[in-house]
Amino acid sequence: MVPTDGSELARRALEEACTIAGLTDATINDGDGLRPYNRNSFEAP
């Protein structure tokens, strides 16, 4: 199944980028300000 929702595509891209970079924590801006991002416990907005 190919996601067509932009936020799902963005979530997957961010997860993949963090995995490639070897990051366990990063900071993302979800439009509500900055919040911690942990790829192991990501919850879509």
Beta strands, then each sheet from edge to edge (+ up, - down):
strand 1: 25-29
strand 2: 34-38
sheet 1: 1+ 2-
end
